Amino acid sequence: CRILAELAMMLWFVVGALFPALLLAAPPPINKLALFPDKSAWCEAKNITQIVGHSGCESKSIQNRACLGQCFSYSVPNTFPQSTESLVHCDSCMPAQSMWEIVTLDCPGNDEIPRVDKLVEKILHCSCQACGKEAGHEGALF
């Protein structure tokens, strides 16, 4: 029983502590390329007016941000048979920190559903991140 308990603890450590770290590990964003030393990657949050709507309801305008920038990606041609690993890199300008806000829309003439609550992602900061990575929604509902 003691051996099983120790194995269970080791498995818990691997699954609970190491596995999430491996999933989150991504290559760091590239800010400069040797072929274009005068060019730099950039990514920023720009203020926008966003229209939030729902069928049968009155739309609302809210202030938000959108991620805008130029992040590096490249792909080096392969050979066959392949002698090295594929040299592909892709970064995209996406939210690094965001929060969720409830926006309530009025739906006049609809007695069953007089209001609809929509969750809207409010972007706080943006950065160049790996293309396949889910956006880092570090934040809370406010």
N, C-alpha and C positions, 0 to 999 in steps of 0.2 A: 504494500500500500504506500509506503514511504517513497519508493522509487516512482510510482505512478504520480504521486503528488509533485515530486520534483520535476518530472517530465511535463506535467501540466503547467507548472510555473514557467518552465523554459519556453514552452509553446506559447503561453500567454504573452511572455516578453517579446518573442519574435513577432507574433501577430499584432500585438498591441502597441509596441514601441518601434520596432525596426521596419515593419512593412509599410506603415504610413510615411515614414521618412523616405523610404525608397521610392514610393509613388510620387512624392512631392519633389524629389531631386530632379532637377532639369538643368541643362547646360545654361550658364549665365548668358544674359543678352550680350550681343556684340555691339560695341559703340563705334568701332573703326575697322576698316578692311585694308589690307596691305595694297591691294590693287587700286584703291581710291583713298589715299591718305588725307585728301582735302575734304572728304565727305564724312559727316557724323550722323548717327541715328538720333532721332528726336521723337518725343511723344508727350503730348500734354492734354489736359482737360480744357475744353473750350466751352464757354457759356452758350447755351441755346435756350430757346423757348420751345417746349414740347407740348403738343396737343394730346391730351388723354381723352379717349372716347370709348363709347360702347353703344351698340345698336339700340335705338329707341331711347337714348339718354342724351342730355345736354353735355357737350364737350367742355373741358376746362383746359386753360393754358397754365402751365407751371414752368418755373425756372429750373433748369437742369444743366448738365454738362455732357458733352460727347467726347470720346477719345479720338484724337486726330494726330497723325504723325507719319514718319517714315522710319521703319525698322528694317534691319538687314535680313535678307534671305539669300541663299545661294545653293547651287547644285553643280557638282563637278561630275563630268561624264564618267560613266562606268566602263569597265572592260569585261570581256568574257573569255575564259572563266575569270571571275572576279578575284583580283589579287589583294585588295584591301576592302575595308568596309566602305559602304557608300558615304560619300562626303556631301551630305545635305544638311542645311541649317535653315530654320524658318523662325523669325520673330514677328510678332504683330503688336500693334498699339492697342492695348485693351485695359479695362479697369483694373487697378491695383488695389483700390479700396472703394467700397460703395456701401450705401445704406438703403433700406427699403422704407418707403413712405406710403401710407394709405391715402388715396385720393378718392373722395366720395363724389359720385356723379348723381345728379337729380334726373329722374326719369318721369317727367310729367305725363299724365294720361295713362300710366300703368299702375293700377290699384294693387296688383299682386306684388310687384317689385317697384316701390316708389324711389328706391335708391340702389346704386351698385357701388361697392367698394372695389377699387382697383389697386393692386400693389404695383408701385413704380420704383424701379431701381434708380437711386440718386447717386451719380458718380461723384466721388470726392477727388480721387487721384488716378492718373493713368501712367503706364510704363510699358516698355517693350518687353514682351514675355513670349515664351515658346508657343508656337502656333497651336499645338495640340493640347495645351494646358487649359483647364477650365479657369475662367476669370477668378481672381482671388477676391471673393466677396467678404472681406473682413469688415464687419460692421454689425449694425443691429437694426431692428425695426423701431422707427420713431414716429 
